[in-house]
Amino acid sequence: MTKTELYIVRHGKTMFNTVQRVQGWCDTPLTKTGAEGIRYLGAGLKDINFEEAYASDSGRAIETARIILSQLPNGAKVPFRVDKRIREWCFGSLEGGYDAEMWGVVPRVLNFHNYDEMIDKQTSFKEICEAIYDADTANWAETYDELSYRVRTGFEDIAHRIEKNGGGKALVVSHGLTIAFLLNLINEESNVRMDLENGSVTRLTYENGDFTCQEVGSTAYIEKGKELEQA
């Protein structure tokens, strides 16, 4: 059986990313620059034969996946599915506000002076999730258990599907905090935080129900695509 491998991409840069607003379950489209970066990514991935492609149900993830597939020689033939379980965290009433506002509130809930202190103290994803849940006045945010179950089963089911069909590579477009959270669920000592770049690739292998991380937040594929276009 061929090895099962997920190429997990953080979506391209969006309007809210650019103006530094909180974007979880709310959604904005890719900017012109963001779409261009993903086009480069697609060019950098063109030598990889993907068996299937997946995206979260957020418009920005679907747009990213479609741009990548449009750059692949066989992209039009790759089965493409949407899975809402791999969408971003829900930030509840904090959605749409400025990043600085949310990351000002959350540390205070945890009795830190600021974001930097919270990160320096290696605050866990569980503590951050619970703080967002407590800070959300709309009661929309997920509990840690709900979030963990959603993210874990979403990616595991994708990988299991590929493995069951003989293995191979799958393109999966998700979100920065969700990808970092998945890596933490796989290995609590991973120490991956919340700064994965737009269009970066995190590569996981899957065998007998377990993930192994091969690469985290690589932008090499984007650079390769730029070089190919400029050649």
C-alpha positions as CSV (number, residue, x, y, z in Angstrom):
1,M,0.0,0.0,0.0
2,T,1.2,3.5,-0.8
3,K,2.0,5.8,2.1
4,T,-0.9,8.2,3.1
5,E,0.2,11.8,3.2
6,L,-1.7,15.0,3.8
7,Y,-0.5,18.3,2.4
8,I,-2.3,20.7,4.8
9,V,-2.4,24.3,3.5
10,R,-3.3,27.4,5.4
11,H,-5.7,29.4,3.1
12,G,-4.4,32.5,1.2
13,K,-4.3,35.9,2.7
14,T,-7.7,37.5,3.0
15,M,-9.2,41.0,3.5
16,F,-9.5,40.5,7.3
17,N,-6.0,39.0,7.5
18,T,-4.7,42.1,5.8
19,V,-6.5,44.6,8.1
20,Q,-5.8,42.3,11.2
21,R,-9.3,41.5,12.1
22,V,-10.5,38.3,13.9
23,Q,-11.6,35.7,11.3
24,G,-12.9,32.4,12.5
25,W,-16.3,31.3,11.4
26,C,-16.8,34.7,9.7
27,D,-15.3,35.0,6.2
28,T,-13.7,37.3,3.7
29,P,-12.3,36.6,0.3
30,L,-8.7,36.4,-0.7
31,T,-7.0,39.7,-1.7
32,K,-5.4,40.0,-5.1
33,T,-2.0,39.5,-3.4
34,G,-3.4,36.5,-1.4
35,A,-4.7,34.9,-4.6
36,E,-1.4,35.5,-6.4
37,G,0.5,33.8,-3.5
38,I,-1.7,30.7,-3.8
39,R,-1.3,30.6,-7.5
40,Y,2.5,30.4,-6.9
41,L,1.8,27.7,-4.4
42,G,-0.2,25.7,-6.9
43,A,2.7,26.0,-9.4
44,G,5.1,24.8,-6.7
45,L,2.9,21.7,-6.1
46,K,2.4,20.8,-9.8
47,D,4.7,17.8,-9.7
48,I,2.7,16.2,-6.8
49,N,0.0,13.7,-7.8
50,F,-2.9,14.3,-5.4
51,E,-5.5,11.5,-5.1
52,E,-8.1,13.8,-3.5
53,A,-8.5,17.4,-2.3
54,Y,-10.4,18.8,0.6
55,A,-11.2,22.2,2.0
56,S,-13.1,23.6,5.0
57,D,-16.5,25.0,4.2
58,S,-15.2,28.6,4.6
59,G,-15.2,30.5,1.3
60,R,-11.5,31.5,1.7
61,A,-10.5,27.8,2.0
62,I,-12.6,26.7,-1.0
63,E,-11.2,29.6,-3.1
64,T,-7.7,28.6,-2.1
65,A,-8.2,25.0,-3.0
66,R,-9.7,25.9,-6.4
67,I,-6.8,28.1,-7.3
68,I,-4.3,25.4,-6.4
69,L,-6.2,22.8,-8.4
70,S,-6.3,25.1,-11.4
71,Q,-2.5,25.1,-11.4
72,L,-2.1,21.4,-11.4
73,P,-1.8,19.4,-14.6
74,N,-4.6,17.0,-13.5
75,G,-6.3,19.4,-11.1
76,A,-9.6,19.2,-12.9
77,K,-9.7,15.4,-12.4
78,V,-8.9,15.5,-8.6
79,P,-12.0,14.7,-6.5
80,F,-12.8,17.7,-4.4
81,R,-14.8,17.6,-1.1
82,V,-15.7,20.2,1.5
83,D,-15.6,19.3,5.3
84,K,-16.9,21.7,7.8
85,R,-15.0,20.0,10.6
86,I,-11.7,21.4,9.5
87,R,-12.9,25.0,9.6
88,E,-11.3,27.6,11.9
89,W,-12.0,28.0,15.6
90,C,-15.2,30.0,16.4
91,F,-14.4,33.2,18.3
92,G,-18.0,34.0,19.1
93,S,-18.7,37.6,19.9
94,L,-15.0,38.4,19.3
95,E,-15.4,37.6,15.5
96,G,-14.8,40.6,13.2
97,G,-13.1,42.7,15.9
98,Y,-9.5,43.7,15.6
99,D,-6.9,41.0,16.5
100,A,-5.4,43.4,19.1
101,E,-8.7,43.6,20.9
102,M,-9.2,39.8,21.2
103,W,-5.6,39.1,22.1
104,G,-5.9,41.9,24.7
105,V,-9.0,40.3,26.3
106,V,-7.9,36.6,26.2
107,P,-4.7,37.1,28.2
108,R,-6.6,39.1,30.9
109,V,-9.1,36.3,31.3
110,L,-6.1,34.1,32.1
111,N,-4.6,36.7,34.4
112,F,-1.7,37.7,32.1
113,H,-0.8,41.3,31.5
114,N,-0.6,40.9,27.7
115,Y,-0.3,38.5,24.7
116,D,3.5,38.2,24.9
117,E,3.4,37.1,28.5
118,M,0.7,34.6,27.8
119,I,2.8,33.0,25.0
120,D,6.1,33.3,27.0
121,K,4.5,31.2,29.8
122,Q,3.7,28.5,27.2
123,T,0.0,28.7,27.8
124,S,-1.8,25.6,26.5
125,F,-4.2,25.5,23.6
126,K,-6.8,24.2,26.1
127,E,-6.4,27.3,28.3
128,I,-6.6,29.6,25.3
129,C,-9.7,27.8,24.1
130,E,-11.4,28.0,27.5
131,A,-10.5,31.7,27.8
132,I,-12.1,32.4,24.4
133,Y,-15.2,30.4,25.5
134,D,-15.4,32.5,28.7
135,A,-14.9,35.8,26.9
136,D,-17.6,35.1,24.3
137,T,-20.7,36.9,25.3
138,A,-22.8,35.4,22.5
139,N,-22.3,31.8,23.6
140,W,-21.2,30.7,20.2
141,A,-17.6,29.6,20.9
142,E,-16.9,25.9,21.2
143,T,-15.7,24.1,24.4
144,Y,-12.3,22.5,24.3
145,D,-13.8,19.0,24.1
146,E,-16.1,20.1,21.2
147,L,-13.2,21.7,19.3
148,S,-10.8,18.7,19.9
149,Y,-13.4,16.2,18.7
150,R,-14.3,18.2,15.6
151,V,-10.7,18.9,14.5
152,R,-9.3,15.4,15.3
153,T,-12.1,13.5,13.6
154,G,-12.2,15.8,10.6
155,F,-8.5,15.2,9.7
156,E,-8.5,11.6,10.8
157,D,-11.5,10.7,8.6
158,I,-9.9,12.4,5.6
159,A,-6.6,10.4,6.2
160,H,-8.5,7.2,6.9
161,R,-10.4,7.6,3.6
162,I,-7.2,8.0,1.6
163,E,-5.6,5.0,3.4
164,K,-8.7,2.8,2.8
165,N,-8.5,3.6,-0.9
166,G,-4.9,2.5,-1.2
167,G,-3.1,5.5,0.1
168,G,-1.5,8.4,-1.7
169,K,-1.4,12.2,-1.2
170,A,-4.3,14.5,-0.4
171,L,-4.4,18.3,-0.6
172,V,-6.2,19.7,2.5
173,V,-6.9,23.4,2.9
174,S,-7.7,24.6,6.4
175,H,-6.8,27.5,8.8
176,G,-3.9,28.7,10.8
177,L,-5.1,28.1,14.4
178,T,-6.8,24.8,13.4
179,I,-3.7,23.4,11.8
180,A,-1.5,24.5,14.8
181,F,-4.1,22.9,17.2
182,L,-4.1,19.7,15.2
183,L,-0.3,19.4,15.6
184,N,-0.7,20.0,19.3
185,L,-3.4,17.2,19.5
186,I,-1.0,14.9,17.6
187,N,1.9,15.8,19.9
188,E,1.5,18.0,23.0
189,E,5.3,18.7,22.9
190,S,5.1,20.1,19.4
191,N,5.2,23.7,20.6
192,V,3.6,25.0,17.4
193,R,2.0,28.3,18.1
194,M,-0.4,30.5,16.1
195,D,1.9,32.0,13.4
196,L,1.6,29.7,10.4
197,E,1.9,31.8,7.3
198,N,-0.9,32.1,4.7
199,G,-0.3,29.5,1.9
200,S,2.2,27.5,4.1
201,V,2.2,23.7,3.8
202,T,2.3,21.4,6.8
203,R,2.9,17.8,5.8
204,L,1.6,14.8,7.8
205,T,1.9,11.0,7.1
206,Y,-0.8,8.7,8.4
207,E,-0.5,5.0,9.2
208,N,-2.6,2.7,11.3
209,G,-4.5,5.5,12.9
210,D,-1.5,7.7,13.8
211,F,-0.2,10.9,12.3
212,T,3.5,11.7,12.0
213,C,4.6,15.3,11.2
214,Q,7.1,15.6,8.4
215,E,7.1,19.4,7.8
216,V,5.5,22.4,9.5
217,G,4.5,25.7,7.9
218,S,6.8,25.4,4.8
219,T,6.7,28.3,2.3
220,A,9.2,26.5,0.1
221,Y,6.5,25.5,-2.4
222,I,5.4,29.1,-2.9
223,E,9.1,30.1,-3.5
224,K,9.4,27.2,-6.0
225,G,6.3,28.4,-7.8
226,K,7.7,31.9,-8.1
227,E,11.0,30.6,-9.5
228,L,9.1,28.5,-12.1
229,E,7.1,31.5,-13.2
230,Q,10.1,33.7,-13.5
231,A,12.2,31.2,-15.3
